Every structure is written in structure tokens, then in C-alpha cells.
Amino acid sequence: MAGITSPEFPGERLVVCRNPDLAAERARKREDLLAATEKDLAVIKARGGQIYAPQKPFAFNIPVLVQNS
């Protein structure tokens, strides 16, 4: 627990504390997001790093974004 001050609340002392349950949930979400990102990057790496497919829509050489399935 700690006491802090803020210019948004002049003359008031604010008290903060660490919530271990919330910290555990945030850590779990962070790990899930990292795992999902690594999975998506592995797909891109397997394609040789290409995320754009060379196509010629409307007779111009414009790269078109390939959507992940």
C-alpha cells in the first residue's frame, strides 16, 4: 500500500495497493497475447517473410494484402 498525490486531486492523498489476483490475470493475458503473436509470426516466417502477395489489380503492380485464415 502506498500514499500518493496527483495534480488532478489537489490537497487530497490517494491510497493505492497491489491486487495479486488482478496481477495474475494480467500476466496470464500477456502470456496469451505473446503466444498468439508468436503463432502468427511463425506463419509469416513459413511463407518466407512475405505478408503481401504480388498481384496486378487494374493492370498496376500494387501489392495486395493477404488475409490470414
MOPAC internal coordinates of N, CA, C and O (Angstrom, degrees):
PM7 1SCF
backbone

  N    0.0000 0     0.00 0     0.00 0    0    0    0
  C    1.4331 1     0.00 0     0.00 0    1    0    0
  C    1.5262 1   107.90 1     0.00 0    2    1    0
  O    1.2310 1   121.02 1   -35.74 1    3    2    1
  N    1.3252 1   115.65 1   144.26 1    3    2    1
  C    1.4641 1   120.04 1  -179.67 1    5    3    2
  C    1.5224 1   109.48 1  -147.05 1    6    5    3
  O    1.2310 1   120.91 1   -30.07 1    7    6    5
  N    1.3174 1   115.86 1   149.93 1    7    6    5
  C    1.4562 1   121.60 1   174.27 1    9    7    6
  C    1.5172 1   109.04 1  -102.60 1   10    9    7
  O    1.2310 1   120.53 1   -47.40 1   11   10    9
  N    1.3269 1   116.60 1   132.60 1   11   10    9
  C    1.4631 1   121.13 1  -179.61 1   13   11   10
  C    1.5225 1   109.04 1  -132.66 1   14   13   11
  O    1.2310 1   121.02 1   -12.69 1   15   14   13
  N    1.3284 1   115.65 1   167.31 1   15   14   13
  C    1.4608 1   121.40 1   173.23 1   17   15   14
  C    1.5214 1   108.40 1  -123.01 1   18   17   15
  O    1.2310 1   120.94 1   -21.19 1   19   18   17
  N    1.3259 1   115.80 1   158.81 1   19   18   17
  C    1.4541 1   120.81 1  -179.95 1   21   19   18
  C    1.5189 1   108.81 1  -145.25 1   22   21   19
  O    1.2310 1   120.08 1   -39.61 1   23   22   21
  N    1.3411 1   117.46 1   140.39 1   23   22   21
  C    1.4585 1   119.86 1   176.81 1   25   23   22
  C    1.5449 1   112.08 1   -63.70 1   26   25   23
  O    1.2310 1   120.18 1   160.33 1   27   26   25
  N    1.3206 1   117.26 1   -19.67 1   27   26   25
  C    1.4589 1   120.96 1   178.18 1   29   27   26
  C    1.5340 1   111.81 1   -72.93 1   30   29   27
  O    1.2310 1   120.59 1   159.58 1   31   30   29
  N    1.3449 1   116.47 1   -20.42 1   31   30   29
  C    1.4547 1   122.62 1  -179.94 1   33   31   30
  C    1.5304 1   109.00 1  -130.03 1   34   33   31
  O    1.2310 1   120.11 1  -109.21 1   35   34   33
  N    1.3450 1   117.40 1    70.79 1   35   34   33
  C    1.4695 1   119.85 1  -175.50 1   37   35   34
  C    1.5397 1   111.68 1   -63.11 1   38   37   35
  O    1.2310 1   121.89 1   -42.74 1   39   38   37
  N    1.3330 1   113.99 1   137.26 1   39   38   37
  C    1.4573 1   120.35 1   177.91 1   41   39   38
  C    1.5176 1   114.42 1    77.99 1   42   41   39
  O    1.2310 1   119.73 1  -177.62 1   43   42   41
  N    1.3158 1   118.12 1     2.38 1   43   42   41
  C    1.4652 1   120.61 1   179.66 1   45   43   42
  C    1.5191 1   109.89 1  -112.84 1   46   45   43
  O    1.2310 1   120.92 1   -33.86 1   47   46   45
  N    1.3165 1   115.84 1   146.14 1   47   46   45
  C    1.4607 1   121.81 1   174.51 1   49   47   46
  C    1.5171 1   107.70 1  -102.13 1   50   49   47
  O    1.2310 1   120.66 1   -51.47 1   51   50   49
  N    1.3105 1   116.34 1   128.53 1   51   50   49
  C    1.4583 1   122.08 1  -179.90 1   53   51   50
  C    1.5239 1   108.93 1  -103.03 1   54   53   51
  O    1.2310 1   120.43 1   -36.43 1   55   54   53
  N    1.3038 1   116.78 1   143.57 1   55   54   53
  C    1.4608 1   121.86 1   179.76 1   57   55   54
  C    1.5215 1   107.98 1  -114.13 1   58   57   55
  O    1.2310 1   120.50 1   -49.09 1   59   58   57
  N    1.3155 1   116.66 1   130.91 1   59   58   57
  C    1.4600 1   122.18 1   178.13 1   61   59   58
  C    1.5235 1   109.18 1  -123.78 1   62   61   59
  O    1.2310 1   121.07 1   -27.71 1   63   62   61
  N    1.3115 1   115.56 1   152.29 1   63   62   61
  C    1.4615 1   119.39 1   176.43 1   65   63   62
  C    1.5178 1   108.82 1  -145.19 1   66   65   63
  O    1.2310 1   120.51 1   -18.50 1   67   66   65
  N    1.3069 1   116.63 1   161.50 1   67   66   65
  C    1.4665 1   122.87 1   179.86 1   69   67   66
  C    1.5199 1   108.45 1   -90.47 1   70   69   67
  O    1.2310 1   121.04 1   -47.84 1   71   70   69
  N    1.3162 1   115.62 1   132.16 1   71   70   69
  C    1.4520 1   121.54 1   177.53 1   73   71   70
  C    1.5248 1   108.02 1  -104.56 1   74   73   71
  O    1.2310 1   119.24 1   -73.82 1   75   74   73
  N    1.3379 1   119.05 1   106.18 1   75   74   73
  C    1.4657 1   120.56 1  -176.09 1   77   75   74
  C    1.5359 1   112.88 1   -64.03 1   78   77   75
  O    1.2310 1   119.96 1   147.45 1   79   78   77
  N    1.3258 1   117.68 1   -32.55 1   79   78   77
  C    1.4665 1   119.41 1   178.58 1   81   79   78
  C    1.5245 1   110.77 1   -67.21 1   82   81   79
  O    1.2310 1   120.39 1   136.73 1   83   82   81
  N    1.3178 1   116.87 1   -43.27 1   83   82   81
  C    1.4648 1   121.12 1   178.04 1   85   83   82
  C    1.5262 1   110.39 1   -65.74 1   86   85   83
  O    1.2310 1   120.27 1   140.56 1   87   86   85
  N    1.3255 1   117.09 1   -39.44 1   87   86   85
  C    1.4687 1   120.72 1   178.44 1   89   87   86
  C    1.5322 1   110.81 1   -62.64 1   90   89   87
  O    1.2310 1   120.13 1   139.46 1   91   90   89
  N    1.3259 1   117.36 1   -40.54 1   91   90   89
  C    1.4675 1   121.12 1   179.35 1   93   91   90
  C    1.5289 1   110.60 1   -66.28 1   94   93   91
  O    1.2310 1   120.36 1   138.50 1   95   94   93
  N    1.3276 1   116.91 1   -41.50 1   95   94   93
  C    1.4704 1   120.85 1   178.85 1   97   95   94
  C    1.5253 1   111.04 1   -64.03 1   98   97   95
  O    1.2310 1   120.44 1   137.23 1   99   98   97
  N    1.3275 1   116.77 1   -42.77 1   99   98   97
  C    1.4704 1   120.15 1   178.47 1  101   99   98
  C    1.5201 1   111.18 1   -65.17 1  102  101   99
  O    1.2310 1   119.99 1   141.87 1  103  102  101
  N    1.3230 1   117.63 1   -38.13 1  103  102  101
  C    1.4680 1   120.87 1   177.83 1  105  103  102
  C    1.5213 1   110.53 1   -64.62 1  106  105  103
  O    1.2310 1   120.31 1   138.87 1  107  106  105
  N    1.3347 1   117.01 1   -41.13 1  107  106  105
  C    1.4622 1   120.84 1   178.76 1  109  107  106
  C    1.5236 1   110.52 1   -63.98 1  110  109  107
  O    1.2310 1   120.08 1   135.09 1  111  110  109
  N    1.3406 1   117.45 1   -44.91 1  111  110  109
  C    1.4600 1   120.78 1   178.46 1  113  111  110
  C    1.5238 1   111.48 1   -62.06 1  114  113  111
  O    1.2310 1   120.80 1   138.79 1  115  114  113
  N    1.3360 1   116.08 1   -41.21 1  115  114  113
  C    1.4648 1   120.54 1   179.34 1  117  115  114
  C    1.5284 1   110.17 1   -60.89 1  118  117  115
  O    1.2310 1   120.28 1   136.14 1  119  118  117
  N    1.3309 1   117.06 1   -43.86 1  119  118  117
  C    1.4687 1   120.74 1   178.93 1  121  119  118
  C    1.5282 1   110.82 1   -64.77 1  122  121  119
  O    1.2310 1   120.08 1   139.76 1  123  122  121
  N    1.3358 1   117.45 1   -40.24 1  123  122  121
  C    1.4677 1   120.67 1   177.66 1  125  123  122
  C    1.5267 1   111.32 1   -61.82 1  126  125  123
  O    1.2310 1   120.64 1   136.91 1  127  126  125
  N    1.3371 1   116.38 1   -43.09 1  127  126  125
  C    1.4692 1   120.17 1   179.14 1  129  127  126
  C    1.5252 1   111.52 1   -65.77 1  130  129  127
  O    1.2310 1   120.21 1   139.56 1  131  130  129
  N    1.3187 1   117.20 1   -40.44 1  131  130  129
  C    1.4669 1   120.11 1   177.69 1  133  131  130
  C    1.5271 1   111.14 1   -63.77 1  134  133  131
  O    1.2310 1   120.31 1   138.08 1  135  134  133
  N    1.3340 1   117.00 1   -41.92 1  135  134  133
  C    1.4674 1   120.69 1   179.41 1  137  135  134
  C    1.5246 1   110.41 1   -63.88 1  138  137  135
  O    1.2310 1   119.85 1   137.85 1  139  138  137
  N    1.3354 1   117.90 1   -42.15 1  139  138  137
  C    1.4683 1   121.23 1   178.64 1  141  139  138
  C    1.5225 1   111.01 1   -64.36 1  142  141  139
  O    1.2310 1   120.24 1   140.12 1  143  142  141
  N    1.3170 1   117.15 1   -39.88 1  143  142  141
  C    1.4641 1   121.33 1   178.79 1  145  143  142
  C    1.5264 1   110.52 1   -65.01 1  146  145  143
  O    1.2310 1   120.42 1   136.02 1  147  146  145
  N    1.3270 1   116.80 1   -43.98 1  147  146  145
  C    1.4644 1   120.26 1   178.98 1  149  147  146
  C    1.5203 1   111.09 1   -63.05 1  150  149  147
  O    1.2310 1   120.13 1   143.16 1  151  150  149
  N    1.3310 1   117.36 1   -36.84 1  151  150  149
  C    1.4655 1   121.15 1   177.99 1  153  151  150
  C    1.5299 1   110.41 1   -64.55 1  154  153  151
  O    1.2310 1   120.59 1   134.53 1  155  154  153
  N    1.3328 1   116.48 1   -45.47 1  155  154  153
  C    1.4691 1   120.36 1   178.67 1  157  155  154
  C    1.5275 1   111.51 1   -63.86 1  158  157  155
  O    1.2310 1   120.35 1   140.18 1  159  158  157
  N    1.3263 1   116.94 1   -39.82 1  159  158  157
  C    1.4678 1   120.18 1   179.25 1  161  159  158
  C    1.5257 1   111.30 1   -67.04 1  162  161  159
  O    1.2310 1   120.35 1   147.06 1  163  162  161
  N    1.3364 1   116.94 1   -32.94 1  163  162  161
  C    1.4650 1   120.09 1   177.83 1  165  163  162
  C    1.5253 1   110.42 1   -64.41 1  166  165  163
  O    1.2310 1   120.06 1   142.67 1  167  166  165
  N    1.3210 1   117.49 1   -37.33 1  167  166  165
  C    1.4684 1   121.35 1   177.49 1  169  167  166
  C    1.5249 1   110.10 1   -63.96 1  170  169  167
  O    1.2310 1   120.50 1   135.71 1  171  170  169
  N    1.3292 1   116.66 1   -44.29 1  171  170  169
  C    1.4683 1   120.86 1   178.83 1  173  171  170
  C    1.5181 1   110.47 1   -64.28 1  174  173  171
  O    1.2310 1   120.34 1   137.58 1  175  174  173
  N    1.3176 1   116.96 1   -42.42 1  175  174  173
  C    1.4648 1   120.96 1   179.31 1  177  175  174
  C    1.5259 1   110.79 1   -62.90 1  178  177  175
  O    1.2310 1   120.15 1   141.13 1  179  178  177
  N    1.3385 1   117.31 1   -38.87 1  179  178  177
  C    1.4652 1   121.17 1   179.62 1  181  179  178
  C    1.5248 1   111.42 1   -64.50 1  182  181  179
  O    1.2310 1   120.57 1   152.63 1  183  182  181
  N    1.3230 1   116.51 1   -27.37 1  183  182  181
  C    1.4654 1   120.90 1   177.07 1  185  183  182
  C    1.5200 1   112.08 1   -82.96 1  186  185  183
  O    1.2310 1   120.15 1  -177.31 1  187  186  185
  N    1.2873 1   117.32 1     2.69 1  187  186  185
  C    1.4520 1   120.19 1  -178.78 1  189  187  186
  C    1.5128 1   112.29 1    86.19 1  190  189  187
  O    1.2310 1   120.20 1  -159.16 1  191  190  189
  N    1.3151 1   117.23 1    20.84 1  191  190  189
  C    1.4498 1   121.39 1   177.94 1  193  191  190
  C    1.5138 1   114.39 1    85.61 1  194  193  191
  O    1.2310 1   119.54 1   179.73 1  195  194  193
  N    1.3336 1   118.48 1    -0.27 1  195  194  193
  C    1.4616 1   121.10 1  -178.53 1  197  195  194
  C    1.5188 1   110.36 1   -82.84 1  198  197  195
  O    1.2310 1   120.65 1   -51.50 1  199  198  197
  N    1.3082 1   116.35 1   128.50 1  199  198  197
  C    1.4529 1   120.25 1   171.41 1  201  199  198
  C    1.5264 1   110.15 1  -114.66 1  202  201  199
  O    1.2310 1   120.24 1   174.15 1  203  202  201
  N    1.3172 1   117.15 1    -5.85 1  203  202  201
  C    1.4590 1   122.09 1   176.79 1  205  203  202
  C    1.5188 1   108.67 1  -118.55 1  206  205  203
  O    1.2310 1   120.90 1   -43.03 1  207  206  205
  N    1.3204 1   115.88 1   136.97 1  207  206  205
  C    1.4630 1   120.73 1   177.54 1  209  207  206
  C    1.5245 1   108.17 1   -98.91 1  210  209  207
  O    1.2310 1   119.86 1   -52.23 1  211  210  209
  N    1.3221 1   117.88 1   127.77 1  211  210  209
  C    1.4642 1   118.83 1   178.92 1  213  211  210
  C    1.5313 1   110.25 1   -70.38 1  214  213  211
  O    1.2310 1   120.50 1   -62.82 1  215  214  213
  N    1.3123 1   116.64 1   117.18 1  215  214  213
  C    1.4575 1   123.30 1   177.03 1  217  215  214
  C    1.5193 1   107.76 1  -138.37 1  218  217  215
  O    1.2310 1   120.11 1   -14.21 1  219  218  217
  N    1.3116 1   117.40 1   165.79 1  219  218  217
  C    1.4621 1   120.94 1  -179.68 1  221  219  218
  C    1.5279 1   110.40 1  -122.56 1  222  221  219
  O    1.2310 1   119.92 1  -108.82 1  223  222  221
  N    1.3359 1   117.76 1    71.18 1  223  222  221
  C    1.4616 1   117.61 1   176.29 1  225  223  222
  C    1.5285 1   110.10 1   -70.56 1  226  225  223
  O    1.2310 1   120.38 1   -40.75 1  227  226  225
  N    1.2997 1   116.88 1   139.25 1  227  226  225
  C    1.4616 1   123.36 1   178.77 1  229  227  226
  C    1.5258 1   112.20 1    57.06 1  230  229  227
  O    1.2310 1   120.44 1  -148.56 1  231  230  229
  N    1.3275 1   116.76 1    31.44 1  231  230  229
  C    1.4626 1   123.57 1   176.71 1  233  231  230
  C    1.5252 1   113.48 1    64.51 1  234  233  231
  O    1.2310 1   119.69 1  -164.54 1  235  234  233
  N    1.3170 1   118.19 1    15.46 1  235  234  233
  C    1.4575 1   121.59 1   174.17 1  237  235  234
  C    1.5173 1   108.51 1  -110.15 1  238  237  235
  O    1.2310 1   120.29 1   -30.90 1  239  238  237
  N    1.2937 1   117.05 1   149.10 1  239  238  237
  C    1.4621 1   121.06 1   178.68 1  241  239  238
  C    1.5286 1   108.77 1   -88.44 1  242  241  239
  O    1.2310 1   120.73 1   -99.86 1  243  242  241
  N    1.3368 1   116.21 1    80.14 1  243  242  241
  C    1.4613 1   122.29 1  -179.73 1  245  243  242
  C    1.5270 1   107.81 1  -114.42 1  246  245  243
  O    1.2310 1   119.50 1   -53.99 1  247  246  245
  N    1.3387 1   118.57 1   126.01 1  247  246  245
  C    1.4660 1   119.11 1   178.42 1  249  247  246
  C    1.5222 1   110.76 1   -66.57 1  250  249  247
  O    1.2310 1   121.18 1   -41.21 1  251  250  249
  N    1.3302 1   115.34 1   138.79 1  251  250  249
  C    1.4489 1   121.78 1  -178.83 1  253  251  250
  C    1.5216 1   107.97 1  -111.17 1  254  253  251
  O    1.2310 1   120.31 1   -47.62 1  255  254  253
  N    1.3115 1   117.02 1   132.38 1  255  254  253
  C    1.4505 1   122.44 1  -179.03 1  257  255  254
  C    1.5266 1   110.14 1   -66.53 1  258  257  255
  O    1.2310 1   120.51 1   -50.40 1  259  258  257
  N    1.3237 1   116.62 1   129.60 1  259  258  257
  C    1.4565 1   122.24 1   176.98 1  261  259  258
  C    1.5201 1   107.41 1   -91.67 1  262  261  259
  O    1.2310 1   120.55 1   -55.20 1  263  262  261
  N    1.3190 1   116.56 1   124.80 1  263  262  261
  C    1.4556 1   119.91 1  -179.57 1  265  263  262
  C    1.5123 1   110.12 1   -83.88 1  266  265  263
  O    1.2310 1   121.19 1   -42.04 1  267  266  265
  N    1.3533 1   115.34 1   137.96 1  267  266  265
  C    1.4670 1   119.90 1   177.57 1  269  267  266
  C    1.5129 1   109.29 1   -73.29 1  270  269  267
  O    1.2310 1   120.81 1   -37.19 1  271  270  269
  N    1.3394 1   116.06 1   142.81 1  271  270  269
  C    1.4496 1   119.20 1   177.94 1  273  271  270
  C    1.4982 1   110.89 1   -93.76 1  274  273  271
  O    1.2310 1   120.10 1   180.00 1  275  274  273

